[in-house]
Amino acid sequence: MRALSTPAVVLRTREFGESDKVVTVLSRALGKFTGIAKGAKRSRRRFAGSLEIFSHVMLDYRLKSHADMAFLERAVLIRPWHHILGSVERYAAASHVIELADKMTAEREVGDELYALVVAALARLDQRPASATTLRILELAAMTACGYRPELERCARCRRPLPSAGDVRVLQSGAGLACASCGEREKFGPTITAGAAAALGRLAQAVESSRRGELAGDPAAAFADDERLEAETGARLAREIRLATTTLLAPHLRSRLRVLELMGV
Ligand SMILES: [Zn+2]
């Protein structure tokens, strides 16, 4: 059993027996995985209170062949999230980030892009107050990172530009948006206004440009313009945009998002 090491974000923990903890993390090296931290509740030397939800840690672990769970040997905090832990709104938004990452992935499946995105999203939330737009950008970027990028800049069926007035259909398959005539052939899926569709297209562009060109590989760039995009979008379209991303996310989630329902943003 070779000792391995990876940076990771803690998604979930639960107590196990007298002194152990079972911890699920999203890591750069292995995607999501679960491990047991023996003596975690007692050992300040090996874990030092670092195995808590949202914690960004450098994790030492071992993998036993044929065992589902890893053995977590040591975790050192990379950086604390003081502002997330100090604000109810930011804590709720960070919970959405974590829950989304957890429900979009299976164990040991996804590569390092989602890990980097989750760290960037938590850093963004720790830095300044979040808006609904921040979370919508996260959702679109997470779908892209997991290989589910929806088509939001043109009709996902006929490939023509989306209409600039009237209604646009949100495809329940998660494929993206469709113009009215293509939408009529799809049985299900809510409609949103052309204005909301255009705003979604702008968010999708922000995500795409953070993955291309000079910004490539820096997921933090996806959030750089969120305040300007929020101002452009306005509160009037926020509900429609949320309805659209919730619909597009649904086929890719293992269960419904609890935090989103509670937050109402
Ligand atoms: Zn069409």
Boltz pocket constraint, residues with backbone or C-beta under 6 A from the ligand:
constraints:
  - pocket:
      binder: B
      contacts: [[A, 155], [A, 156], [A, 157], [A, 158], [A, 159], [A, 160], [A, 178], [A, 179], [A, 180], [A, 181], [A, 182], [A, 183]]
      max_distance: 6.0
